[in-house]
């Protein structure tokens, strides 16, 4: 028996899923250890092995592939705990990171302070050199200036260097020479050249992304080295892959090189799992709703596909690498409730995290959280939390919520219901951001509920948005880790081809994509010996615009004589899809070509059983829960429900690591996969 394992490190819990050749899955949860995530990973592997009746060494020896989603880069950015970075850039251009694009996120907020750059001005060093817009050298790299710059880096104490010269995306010769000199003078310093990180036009995006990579690379490399070492010592001899922000996975060396590409590593697994759910259920339009302990991640599956974007922003820093389009909001089970001086109730953005956690965890946390409110309202069984292995302290929840109630002049139950209502509205607003504001009607989508806390809130969030159908998989609490097992190997390359005022020719397009395909395929072949597919896209715009849109180019006849007309037709169609209009008579500018080489990794999954059971669902217990008033509500075991069975709300459905609320009048059917298919009244 051999296994593949998916590991997703969240803010509160680390989720693990093991799958064998037949597609059978076993999963486990372990408290996350923010000080060193690998400790929580190894503890989780111990628990996973126990559930398989194996030792950890036996499990790891039988594991061929371990796929890991990590928040190390994310946390380093959010908490400002990355490397001490110096920037070497073209003389006169060191302030680009502060000038940005001349715009503020909210241009009408006159008091908003500018985001603090990751590299202060004294560590941004100008080097005398200059390339012309066509890539030819106008000013040769000045040896004395470079020597002085390297000396300034050494004196600053920086342990990571970003190198970004003007127009180096066309000709990296100066950057490569600087890298060579830095390696000789400062062999222990991490180096991130922009020609390696993001070799494409737009100076601010390129320098910002390169700085982010330099900032998180030493932290990510240190963590992955430590994790590899611990896994090896524990008996793992298989392949370790890291999920990247675009949803594909890559070996450790590639993830460490392009560390900025791991900032959405964890949530990307959830989107991969959501695509798999769309395939298994036949529902092509889903709103993945992933609520964990610290945050909620929301994305969109339309036509069975997730969209990619190069407009990433995290902690005020621009990251122009392609990533899955995911909106994260500070709303989770650990979100803290508070009352301000005006007597207004707020929930979040602060979170109790895993340490100390909600008051009911008994780890010293005193603040009332969403989880505490769910305990007070009777939605969570304090004695059965985590299968009874980690019982909750109901009295501590009541004391914490009571403090909120006193500040509001309400009863304890009214305060808990208020916390529950506010967090639901916040998450519904997050879904509106992904749908309505983009011209997408959420009512034609089904809500895919996953993450440990989502089941407690999915029905009310869907009702707020007038979504009528909710799917809850059996692996809901660990779907991100499960989804990582369906991730493919992926390597992306891009190149700018920008000729102002001149239309690109078919020969240029074929040569450009041919070179990129060769580059991407050769790089992927070093990791993967299976079949490789190629995905092509281009970033294009109208002549008077300043921002490009991504245009998929798969399915075109590349030998066609009217290839450019077909590419421009794709652009007009995509522009109309995004913005409701197109201007076929206007000039179309081809800016960046992009190619992804994809190595499909075989993955087995659950098989749908015939929907056959007609026997009624039988609750294993009842308990008091607050559904507008206190009611005696039947409680069902998720694992005991069989395909074909159905039940009506109000009800509570419990699994070891998640709980699902069904409101009055809502109806649940168990589909052929054993998943919950909820229809709202």
N, C-alpha and C positions, 0 to 999 in steps of 0.2 A: 504494500500500500504506500503510495506517495501522495504528498500534499502540496498545495500552493496556499500561501498565507497572505492575507491583506491586513495591514496595520494602519489605523487612523488615530493620530494623537489629537485629541480635542482639549479644550480649556479645562474641562472637569474630569472626563474619563478618556482612557485609551481603549479603543475598540479593536478587536481582533476576530478574524474569520478564517477558518481552515476549511478547504474544500478538497475532497478526494477525486479520483478519476471518474467516479460515477456521478459527481455533482452533488454528493451529500455534503452538507455544511454543518459545522459546529462553531459557535461563537462564544466569546467571553469579553468581559469588561474588567478594567483595572484602573484605579485612580491615577490620573496623570501626575507626573512629577516635574513641574515647570523648571526646577533648578537643573535638572538633567533628564530630558525626556527618555533617554535610553534605559533609565532605571525602571520607569513605568512600563516600557515595552518589554523588558525582560521579565518583569513580574506578571505581565499579561500573558506572555508565552508559557509561563509556569502554570497559570490557571487554565489556559487552553489545552495544554498537555494533560492536565488532570482530568478534564472533561472527556478526553479521548482515551483515558486509562493508560497513558504513556508517561514516561519521564520527559522532562524538557529536552534532554539530550536525544532521546529516541525520536521525538517529534521533529526536532531540527535536522537530524540525520536523514529523515525520510522526506524532507521538504526540498523540492527542486527550485522553487521560486518564492521569494518573499518580496511583496510590493508594499511600499511604505509611503504614507502621506504624512508630512511633518509640518509643524507650525513654527519651526525654529527661526526661519527668515522673517516670517510674519511678526513674531513676538519681538525679534531684534529691532525691527522698524518701529513697531507701535510703542515699545518701551524705551527706545533710544539706547539700546545696549549692543550696538554693532561695533565694528572696528573703528579705530582712529584713522581717518582717511585724509590723504593729501591728493590734490588734483594738479596734474601737469597739463596745461592747455595752451593754445595759441596766444601769444602776447597780445594784450588788449581785450581778451575775451573771458577773463576770469569771473566776471560778474553775471554771466548769462544765467547761472542757476538762481540768482536773486531777481533778475529782470524778468525771468520766465518768458511768457508770451505777451506780457503787458496787460494781462487780464487777471481779475480776481474770481474765485468761485462764485461769489455773490457781489457783482459789481456795484450794487446799490447800497451795500453795507459799508459806510464810510469809516467805520471804526474797527473793522476786522483787521487784525495784525497779519502781516505776510508770514507764510510758513517759514519756520527756521530752517535754513539749509543744513544738510548733513555735514558739509565741509565749511568751516568758518573762513572768512576772507584771508586770514593770515596763512592758511594752509592751501590756498588756491594760488598756484605759481604759474606765471606766464613765461613761456619759452619762445625765443625768437625763431620763428619759422613761418612759412605761409605757402599754402597751395592755392592755385587758382581754381575757379569753379569747374574747370575741365580736368582737374587732377594734376596738372603740371605744376612744378615747383616755381613759385615766384621768388621766394626767399628760402635759401637752403637752410637746413637745420643747423643752428649756430652752436658749435661745440662748447664755447665758453658759457653761453646762456644755459645750456643743458647741464654742464658741470655745476654751475651755481644752483640750478634748480634741484639737482640730486642732493647737493649739500644742504639745501633748505629742507628737503624732505627728511634727511637724516637728523637734522637738528630739531625738527618738529616732534620727533618721536612717533611719527605715523607708522602703523604696521600694515597699511594697505594703501595702494596708489591707484587712482583712476587716471588714465591717459586719454585725452580727447582733443584732437586737433581738427581745425577747420577743413572740411572737404575730405577727410581721411576715408570716408566711405567709398570714394572713387580711387584713392591711391593711399594705401596704408604704409608707404615706405618710411615716413618720418616716425610714425608710431612704433613700427617694428624696431627701428634703430634705438628708440628710447627704451623699449622693453628690454632689448639686449643689454644696454648700458645699466639699467636698473638691476637686472639679474646679477650682473657682475659686481655692482657696488653694494647692493642690499639683497643678498640671496635669501634672507628669511622673510622678506616683505611680499605680501600678496599683490599681484598686479592684474589690473583689468583694463585692457585697451578697448576703445570704442569700436575699432575695426573688427574685433572679435565678438563683442557683446551685441552691438546693433549697427551693422554696416549699412545704414540708409540715411537719406536726407532728413533734414530738420535738426538744427543744432541743439535746441533746448531739450527735445525728447532724447536725443542721443547722449548728451552729457549727463542729464538727470538719470537715465537708465544705467549708464556706466558707473555713476557714483553709487547708486543703490546696490549694484552688483559688488562694487568694491567694499561697501559698508557691511553687507551680509555674508560675503564669501568666506572670510576666515571663520566666522561663527558656524556656518553650515558645514564647512570642510572639517572643522574640529569635531562637531557632533557626529557626522557620518563616519569619520575615522574611528571614533570611540565606539559607535554602534557596531561597525564591522568587526572590530576587535572583540567585543563582548559576544557577538553571535558566533564568531569563529571559535572562541574559547569554550562556548557552550555546545559545540558540535555541528554548527551549520556549515555546509560545504556547497550549498546551492548558489543561485544568483540573487543578488540584492538589487532591486530597482526602486527608483524614487519617482513618484508621480509629480509631473510638472503642471504649471498653471494652465497649459493648453489641453490638459486631459490625457496626454500620452505619458509614457514612462520612459526613463532613461537610466543607464547605469550610474553608479555612485560618482565616478570620475566626471561624467558629463554634468550631473546635477551640481557638483561642487564648482565646476568651471563657470556654469551659467546659473549661479545661485539666485539671481534676481528672478529667474524663471520658476522658483519654488514658492513664491509668496502666497499663491493660492493652491498649494499642493493638497491640503486636506479637503477643502470644499470641492476641488476638481474630481475627487473620487466619487462624491455624491452625484455629480452630474453624469459621470460615466455609468454609475448604477441606475440613474434615472432613465438614461437612454436604453439600458438593458430592460428596465421595467416596461418602457414603451413597446419594445419588441415582444416581450412575453405576454402583455395584456392586449396588444393590438390597438392601444390608445396612443395615437400619434401626437396628440396635443396635451401636454402635462405642465403643471406648475409645480416643480420640485420645491418642497417646503421642509427645510432641514433645521429643526429647532433643537439645540443642544443646551448645555449648561451655561454657556457664556454668551453665545450669539445665535442669530438665525440667518441662514444663508438661503437666498431665493434666486432661482434661475428660471429658464423657460425652455421647454422642449416643444418645438413647432415642426410639424411634419416629420416627427421622429428624430430631428436633429437639434443639437444645441449650437448657439451662435458663438463665434469667436470675435474678440475685439482687441484692438491695439491701443485702447484709450484708458488703460489701467491707471489707477491712482490709489495709493495707500499711504496713510499717515501724512498726507500733504505732499507726497513725492510722486512724480510722474514716472510710470514704468511702461514703456512703449513696446514691450515684448507682447506677442499675441497670447491671450489668455481667454478662458471661458468667461462668458458674460455672467458674472455672479454679483448680486447685491448682498452685502453683509450689513446687518443692523444689530445694534447692541441690545438684544432682547433674548433672554434665555432663562432657564430655570433658576439660575443664580442671580438674576437681575434684582437689584436692591430697591425696595420701596422707601420713599422718604416724603416728608411734608415740609414745604418751605415756609418762610416767615409769613406769607400771605394765606397760609392754610390750604395750599394746593397740593394734591397728591401727585407725586412723580414716581415712575418705575423705570430704573436704569438712568443713564447708560452704565453706571458703576455696577460691577458684578462681584459677588462673593467668591467666584471661581471654585476651585477644588479645595483650596486652603485659604481661610478656614471653612468656606462653604456656607450653605444656608444654616440658619440656627438649628434646624432639626438634625443636622449631621452630627452634632455633639462635639465639634472640633474647636469650640471657642467662639464661633460666629454668633454675633448678637443681633445683627440687622435682619429685618423681615425681608424675605425674598419671594419670588413667584412660587418656588417650591413650597415654602412655608404656607402661603395662601392656599395652595392645592391640598396640603395636609389638613388645614383648618376646615376647608369646605368638604372634606370627606372624599375627595377624588383619588387621593393616594392612600393606600393601606400602609400605615406606618410600620406594621409588623412584617409586611411581605416585601418591602423594598429590596431590590437586588436579590429576589428569591429568598428573602429572609436572612441573607448573610450580612446585611448591613441595615438593621432596623433603624427607623427614624424616631426621634424624640418629639412626640406630639406636643408634650407640655412646653418644650422650648419654642416650637412654632407658635403656640397660642400666646406665650408671653411676648414674643417679638411682634406679632400682629396686633396684640393688645396695645402696644405703645403707639402704633400708627393710628389705631382706632381712637385712642384718647386724644391725640393731636388733632384729629378730624371731628371729634365729638360724635362718633358713630359707634355702633356695636362692633364686636370683633368680627362677626360674620359679614356685616356690611362692609367693613374695611377690606376683608379678604376678597369679597366679591368685586370690590372696586379695583383692587390690584389685578385680579384676573381679567376684568373688563378692559383696563387700560393697556395691558400687555397685548391682548388680542387686537385692539385697535392699532397699536404700533406695528404689529406684524402685518395686518391687513394693508396699512399704508405702504409698507415695504413691497408688497405684491403689486399694489397700484403703480409704484415706481417702475416695476419691471413690465407692466402690461399697459394700463390706460395711458400713461404718459408717453408711450411709444406707439400709440394707435392700435393696441391689441385689446380685444374684448375678453376679459378673463372668464366671462360666463360660458364661452364655448370650450373652455379647458376643464380638465379634471385636476383636482389637487392631489399630488402625491405626497403623503405625510410620512416623514421619517426623521430620525434623530430621537434620542431618548425622551424628550419632552413634548414632541409635536403632537402625539395622539391625544394629549390632554386639552389641546387648544384647537385642533384642526377643524372640528365641526363649527365652532363659533367664528373662526377666521373665515372659513368658506361661506358661512351664512352672511357675514358682513359684506362679502364681495359678490353675493348672489351666484356663487359656484354651487352646482347641484350634485356633484359627484366627488367622492374622495376614495382614494386607494391607499390601503395600509398593508405593506408587505409583511410577511412573517419575520423578515430580517430588518424591520424598520429601524430598530435602535442601533444597528451597526451597518446601515446600508452604504455609507461612504467606504468603509473597509471592504464590504462585499463588492462594491462597484470597482474597487481597485483591481480586483481579480479579472475584470473584463477590460482593463485598459490595454491599449496596444502600445508597442514601441513606436516612438515618433521622433523624427529629427527635422527641424524646419530651417530653411535658409531663405534669405531675401537679398535683393539687390535693387538699387535705385537705377532707373533709366529715365532721366528727366531731360527733355530737350524743349526748352521754352519756344513756343511758336512753330514747332515742327511736329508733324504727325508721325508716330512710330510706324515702321514698315513691318510687313509680315516676316521678312527675312530676319530683321532684328529681334522680333518676338520669338521666333523659332530658335534662333541661336541662344538668346538669353535664357529661355526656359530649358533648353537642352543642356547648357552648362550647369544650371542650378540643379537639374534632376541628377546629373552625374555626380555632382558634389554631395547632394543629400543621400543618394543611394550608396555611394562609397563609404560615407561616414556610418550609415546605419548597418551596412554589411559587416563592419568591424564588431558589431554587437550581436548580430542576428543572422542566421543562415537559412531562414525560411523565405517564403514568397513576400515580395515588397510591392506595395501599390503606391501610386503617386497622386497627390492632390495639388492642383494648381489654382492660384488666385492672383489677383492684381489689385493694387490700391490706385484708384482713379478719381478724378474730379472734373468738374467743368472749369473752363479756363479762368473765370473770374473768382472761383472759390479758393479758399485757403486750407480746407480740410478735405481729406480723401475718404472714400468709402471702400470697403472690402468687397470685391466682386469675384465670386466663385467662377472658375473657368473650366471645370471638369465637363466632359461630354462634348467638347468642341471637336470639329474635324480640323486638326492642325495642319493638314496638307491642303486645305481649301484655299482657293485663290482669293476669296473674300473674307479671309480670317479676321482682318482688322474690323471690318463691318460687323462681323458676328460678335467680336469682343465688345465693341461699342454698343451693340444692341443689348448685350448682357448688362452693361453699365446703366443704360437708360432704364431698363426694367428694374434693376436693383434700386436705383435712385427713387423710382416711383413707389416701390414697395416701402421704402423707409420714410419718404417725405411727401407722398401722395401726388407728386408731379415729376415730369421729366421734360427736358428741353432738347429734343433731337437735333435742332438746328444749330446748337451751340458747339463750340470747340470742346473736344474731350481730351484731357491730359492724362497720359499713362505715367505714373510716378514710380511705383515699386512693383516688382515681380516677386512672387513668393511661391515656394515649393515645399511641400511636406512629404517626406518618405515615411511610409507607415508599414510596420511589420506586424501583421495580425497574429496575436498570441491566442492559441486555442483555449477556450474557457467553457467549462460545462456549467450547467445551471439547473434550476428546478424544472421538473416536467409537470405539465398540467395533467391532472387526473380527470377521468370522466366525472361530471357533476351528477352524483348518484344518490346521495344521502337525503332521505325524506324524513328522517326522525327529527323530532323537535330538539332544539338546543336546551340544555339543562344547566341552569346556574349552579355553581358549587357553593354559593353563599349569597347573602344579601347584606347590605349595610346602609347606614344613613349617609346621604349625600345631599348637597344643596343644589337643587335645580329650580331656582326661583323661590323655593320653600324647601324645608327638610322633607325628604322622601325616603322610603325604604326601597332601595334600588337593587335589582338582581346583578350579581357579579359572575361573569363567565370567564373560563380559562381559554385564552387564545389557542393554546396548543391542542385543546380538546375539540375545537370546532372542526367540522368536516366539510369538504366541498359539497355544495348544494344546500347546506343548512342556511337558515335565515332567522333573524330576530328583530324585534322592534324596540326602540328606546322608550323611556329612559333606561340606560343600561351602562355598565362598566365592564370592559373587556381587559383582562390582565394577562400579561406575559411576565417573564422573569425580569426583563429590563425595560419594559414600557407598559403604559396604561393608556387605553383609548376610551374616551367619553362618547356616549351616544345620547343625544338629547331626545326629548319627548317628540314623538311623531317621525323621527328619522328611522330609516330601515337599513339593516345590514344583511348582505348576502355573502356567503363564503364562495369564492370562485374556485376554478379547477386547480389553482396553485396553492390553495389554502389561505389566500390573502383576503382581507376584508374589502368589500366593495360597498361603500356607504352611499345611500341616496338620501338627500336632505328633503325634509317635508316641503 
